[in-house]
Amino acid sequence: MDIADTTLTETGLPASGVGRVLLLACGALAREVLAVLESNGLKHLDLHCLPAKLHNEPHKIVPAVEDAVAKFRANYDQIFVLYADCGTGGLLQTACEKLGVEMLAGPHCYSFFEGNDAFAARDEMTAFYLTDFLVRQFDAFVWKPLGLDRHPELLEMYFGNYEKLVYQAQTDDPDLTVKAQECADKMKLPLERRFTGYGDLAVEIQAL
């Protein structure tokens, strides 16, 4: 899913901006954000997702966020950016400060799903992480972009120094756990599954 909008009109704008908050999110978080909104009855929050493929093109995140804020600003009392730093090298934080909007804390989704404090305390430099989204989209977002479908001999070059694959499970889905094991097998890494739920993502959305 590249684009996900909830509670928006056919024009892509809300019927009324009074009291409403726009969540401007990475498309890779669409399922998780919608689940948090539904389970907490947060009907004053609307969701607009930017393409999930920006996960692999972090240099495009800042201009995409700037364009979206410009498009929607007049229609909302508040815009909250559901990206962490996500490989922008601090540029997204700087842009959000200039735009006067807030964003998620943390370096990336692996951190805020686990909880930023807990993730920092682990200091795992030799772990490769997958979320529910990345398990579902492993071939499209990991295997093929790295060229491993065409050049399997590159596996050792990419992952030779990794010691494990950590699957951060947002949902308790046995099928995804099986698929995560398949991903680990392809990468020739042992699998560690951690049930994180939605972590700090849910905390920050609920605070809105």
Stockholm file with secondary structure:
# STOCKHOLM 1.0

chainA/1-208         MDIADTTLTETGLPASGVGRVLLLACGALAREVLAVLESNGLKHLDLHCLPAKLHNEPHKIVPAVEDAVAKFRANYDQIFVLYADCGTGGLLQTACEKLGVEMLAGPHCYSFFEGNDAFAARDEMTAFYLTDFLVRQFDAFVWKPLGLDRHPELLEMYFGNYEKLVYQAQTDDPDLTVKAQECADKMKLPLERRFTGYGDLAVEIQAL
#=GR chainA/1-208 SS CCCCEESCCTTSSCSCCTTCEEEEEEGGGHHHHHHHHHHHTCTTEEEEEECGGGGGCGGGHHHHHHHHHHHHGGGCSEEEEECCCTTSTTHHHHHHHHHTCEECCSSSHHHHHHCHHHHHHHCCTTEEEECHHHHHTHIIIIITTTTTTTCGGGHHHHHTTCCEEEEEESSCCHHHHHHHHHHHHHHTCCEEEEECTTHHHHHHHHHC
#=GC SS_cons         CCCCEESCCTTSSCSCCTTCEEEEEEGGGHHHHHHHHHHHTCTTEEEEEECGGGGGCGGGHHHHHHHHHHHHGGGCSEEEEECCCTTSTTHHHHHHHHHTCEECCSSSHHHHHHCHHHHHHHCCTTEEEECHHHHHTHIIIIITTTTTTTCGGGHHHHHTTCCEEEEEESSCCHHHHHHHHHHHHHHTCCEEEEECTTHHHHHHHHHC
//
